[in-house]
Amino acid sequence: FGPLAPPLAPARRSLAEQILGTGQFAWRRGETSSFFGASVRALDEAARKRIAGYSRLTGHDRADAIARVSQTPVDALDRALHEPAQREPERLRSTIALIEAARRRLLISRTSHGTN
């Protein structure tokens, strides 16, 4: 007469669990443009801090400057940033991994390259 066990108290998920769960849900549904966009924004933010005059550069010149400072292959980085095919689900993981590796190398570079 009633439930066999008392109901569990509602538990809150940590912010990390919420972000991970939302990301996994979006990935399964193929809604991956936000992952790419966030990766590029983070790379741009790191580049602005480390590469003098970065804001004045455009497209391929930005990729070249980032590649030079982060010691990332320029052709691969340029494709990752500018070729839509690199954002297809089967390639997106490696694209984001390349962008993230370049971002991290920018952040650990010891000095700002050039002058503002």
Helices and strands as residue ranges (DSSP letters): H 15-29, H 33-50, G 54-56, H 59-70, H 74-82, G 84-87, H 89-108
